[in-house]
């Protein structure tokens, strides 16, 4: 697996698959990027360069965990671009990785040719997702056999009465289909994370929403924002609010998709992304 030395000497790993123009991909959740796979077959169209963010996957855990803070991860993305010898790049990010991509785009707007945000987190821009929005999104799944228990747990969470069991119970809401593949992905989540690195990611100072919003208003590259219709984590109303911050954003809501749309309908996902990038 290829690696490079970032600005502070930390060894950062990345995965390369497929053919075609390069597409730099950032995973979410400060999680081993293996969960992305080849993004539903996107590697048949683009050469995917998937970064293991520092402290995750095959990348080193840095001596200074403070360098795992979201805003400081921007420097690793820039070090990767320089290592690859790219004058500029297409950038894709999922979930929490979108916070890194958004801050990278705000700091280096001339180095991003196109930005693809897949069910992104909105912490970097300070968008609040209300309990009502999450509950309305959840009710789209009312016909699912697991809905009563999961919805009761969600109500407990939004009312401030969450238990550890509540968070486990709402997991089906993150997936378009609560099948064996989704359950395996969910079960692997904790194993693919370092809890200290996760805490460092969102430490104080990680996000500067006002400044980031102002920078994005001047970001002129095309942006695709792909939302999942039933994604409780990144519900479409919040995604529309994020899209409105960019001058050239296109929002697509994938029907029936949850937080990992490449698993719910790989063909539709790949078609959407490749149509935008082409």
C-alpha positions in Angstrom: 0.0 0.0 0.0 1.5 3.4 -0.9 2.3 5.9 1.8 3.7 9.4 2.0 5.2 11.6 4.7 3.0 14.5 5.6 4.1 17.9 6.8 5.1 16.6 10.3 6.6 13.3 9.2 3.5 11.2 9.9 3.2 8.3 7.5 -0.1 8.5 5.7 -1.5 5.6 3.7 -3.8 5.6 0.7 -5.5 3.0 -1.5 -5.5 3.2 -5.3 -8.0 1.2 -7.5 -9.4 1.5 -11.0 -8.6 3.4 -14.1 -9.3 6.8 -15.5 -8.8 10.3 -14.2 -7.9 10.5 -10.5 -10.5 11.1 -7.9 -9.3 11.8 -4.4 -11.7 10.3 -1.8 -12.0 11.1 1.9 -13.8 8.7 4.2 -16.0 9.6 7.1 -16.2 9.0 10.8 -12.4 8.9 11.3 -12.9 5.3 10.3 -10.7 2.9 8.3 -11.5 3.8 4.7 -12.0 0.1 3.8 -15.7 0.6 4.4 -15.9 2.6 1.2 -14.9 -0.4 -0.9 -14.7 0.9 -4.5 -17.8 3.0 -4.0 -20.2 0.7 -5.7 -18.1 0.2 -8.8 -17.0 3.8 -9.3 -13.5 2.5 -9.9 -14.6 1.3 -13.3 -14.8 4.9 -14.3 -12.2 6.8 -12.2 -8.9 6.0 -10.6 -9.9 6.1 -6.9 -7.3 7.4 -4.5 -8.8 6.8 -1.1 -7.0 8.4 1.8 -6.7 6.8 5.3 -6.9 9.9 7.4 -4.2 10.1 10.0 -4.8 7.8 12.9 -7.1 5.5 10.9 -6.6 2.5 8.7 -3.0 1.9 7.7 -1.9 5.5 8.5 0.1 6.2 11.6 -1.4 7.5 14.8 0.5 10.8 15.2 2.5 11.6 18.4 0.4 14.7 18.7 -3.3 13.7 18.6 -4.2 17.4 18.2 -3.1 17.0 14.5 -6.2 14.8 14.0 -8.5 17.8 14.5 -10.6 18.3 11.4 -9.2 21.6 10.3 -5.6 20.3 10.7 -6.4 17.3 8.4 -6.6 19.8 5.6 -2.8 19.9 5.5 -2.7 16.1 4.9 -5.0 16.4 1.9 -2.7 19.1 0.5 0.3 16.9 1.2 -1.4 14.1 -0.7 -2.0 16.3 -3.7 1.6 17.4 -3.8 2.8 13.8 -3.4 0.6 12.7 -6.4 1.9 15.6 -8.5 -1.6 16.9 -9.3 -1.9 20.5 -10.3 -5.5 20.4 -9.1 -7.9 17.6 -8.3 -11.4 16.3 -8.2 -12.3 15.7 -4.6 -15.0 13.3 -3.1 -15.9 13.0 0.5 -18.4 11.0 2.6 -20.0 11.9 5.9 -17.5 13.5 8.4 -14.9 13.5 5.7 -16.9 16.2 4.0 -16.0 18.6 6.8 -12.3 18.1 5.8 -13.2 18.5 2.1 -15.2 21.7 2.7 -12.5 23.3 4.7 -9.9 22.2 2.1 -12.0 23.8 -0.6 -12.4 27.0 1.4 -8.7 27.3 2.0 -7.5 26.1 -1.5 -10.3 26.9 -3.9 -8.1 27.0 -7.0 -6.9 23.4 -6.3 -10.3 21.8 -6.5 -11.8 21.2 -10.0 -15.0 19.5 -8.8 -16.3 18.7 -5.3 -18.5 15.7 -4.6 -20.1 15.5 -1.2 -21.8 12.2 -0.3 -24.4 12.4 2.6 -22.1 14.9 4.2 -21.8 16.0 7.8 -22.6 19.8 8.2 -20.5 20.6 11.3 -18.0 22.7 9.3 -20.7 25.1 8.3 -22.7 25.1 11.5 -26.0 23.9 10.1 -28.4 22.7 12.9 -30.5 19.6 12.1 -33.6 19.8 14.2 -35.3 16.9 16.0 -38.4 17.5 13.9 -36.5 17.0 10.7 -34.9 13.8 11.9 -38.3 12.5 13.2 -40.0 13.3 9.9 -37.3 11.6 8.0 -37.5 8.6 10.3 -41.3 8.3 9.7 -40.6 7.5 6.1 -39.6 4.0 7.3 -42.9 3.4 9.2 -43.6 0.2 7.3 -40.3 -1.5 8.3 -40.6 -4.3 10.8 -37.9 -2.8 13.1 -39.5 0.7 13.0 -41.5 0.7 16.3 -38.4 0.0 18.5 -36.1 2.2 16.5 -38.5 5.1 16.4 -39.1 4.9 20.2 -35.3 5.0 20.7 -35.1 8.0 18.4 -37.7 9.8 20.3 -35.7 9.1 23.5 -32.6 10.5 21.9 -34.3 13.7 20.7 -35.9 14.2 24.1 -32.5 13.9 25.9 -33.3 10.5 27.4 -30.9 8.4 25.4 -29.2 5.3 26.7 -26.5 3.2 25.1 -29.2 0.9 23.8 -31.0 3.9 22.2 -28.1 4.5 19.8 -27.9 0.8 18.9 -31.6 0.7 18.2 -31.6 3.6 15.7 -28.9 2.1 13.5 -31.4 0.8 10.9 -32.3 4.4 10.1 -28.9 5.0 8.6 -29.3 2.3 5.9 -31.6 2.1 3.0 -32.0 -1.6 3.6 -31.4 -3.2 7.0 -30.0 -6.4 5.5 -26.9 -8.5 6.3 -24.6 -6.1 4.4 -25.8 -3.1 6.3 -25.6 -4.9 9.6 -22.1 -6.0 8.9 -21.1 -2.5 8.0 -22.6 -1.2 11.2 -21.0 -3.9 13.4 -17.5 -3.1 12.0 -17.8 0.6 12.8 -16.4 0.4 16.3 -13.6 -1.9 15.3 -12.5 0.4 12.5 -12.1 3.5 14.8 -9.7 4.7 17.4 -11.9 6.5 20.0 -9.1 9.0 20.9 -8.7 10.0 17.3 -12.4 10.4 16.9 -12.5 12.7 19.9 -9.6 14.7 18.6 -11.3 15.2 15.2 -14.0 17.4 16.7 -12.0 19.1 19.4 -12.4 22.8 20.2 -11.4 24.9 17.3 -12.0 22.2 14.6 -14.8 24.3 12.9 -15.1 28.0 12.1 -18.5 28.1 10.5 -18.8 31.8 9.7 -15.4 32.0 8.0 -16.1 28.7 6.1 -19.5 29.9 4.9 -17.9 33.2 3.6 -15.2 31.3 1.8 -17.7 28.8 0.2 -19.7 31.8 -1.2 -16.6 32.5 -3.3 -16.0 28.9 -4.3 -16.8 28.7 -8.0 -16.0 25.1 -8.9 -19.0 22.8 -9.5 -20.3 20.9 -6.5 -22.4 17.7 -6.3 -24.3 17.1 -3.1 -25.7 13.6 -3.0 -28.3 13.0 -0.3 -30.1 9.8 0.7 -33.9 10.1 0.8 -34.2 8.3 4.1 -30.8 9.2 5.6 -31.4 10.1 9.2 -27.8 11.3 9.7 -27.8 13.8 6.8 -31.5 14.4 5.9 -32.4 16.1 2.6 -33.6 19.4 4.2 -30.2 19.9 5.8 -28.5 18.9 2.5 -30.5 21.5 0.6 -29.4 24.1 3.2 -25.7 23.1 2.6 -26.1 23.2 -1.2 -27.4 26.7 -1.0 -24.1 27.9 0.4 -22.3 27.2 -2.9 -22.6 29.3 -6.0 -22.6 26.2 -8.3 -24.1 23.3 -6.3 -26.3 20.6 -7.7 -28.2 18.5 -5.2 -29.4 15.0 -6.0 -31.5 12.9 -3.6 -31.2 9.2 -4.2 -34.5 7.5 -3.7 -34.6 4.9 -0.9 -31.0 5.5 0.0 -29.6 5.9 3.5 -26.2 7.1 4.6 -24.2 4.8 2.3 -26.0 5.3 -1.1 -23.4 3.2 -3.0 -24.6 0.2 -1.1 -28.4 0.9 -1.6 -28.3 1.3 -5.4 -24.8 1.1 -6.8 -25.8 1.6 -10.4 -27.8 4.8 -9.6 -25.0 6.1 -7.4 -22.3 5.5 -9.9 -24.4 7.0 -12.7 -25.1 10.2 -10.6 -21.4 10.7 -9.7 -20.0 10.0 -13.2 -22.5 12.1 -14.9 -21.5 15.0 -12.7 -17.8 14.5 -13.0 -17.9 14.0 -16.8 
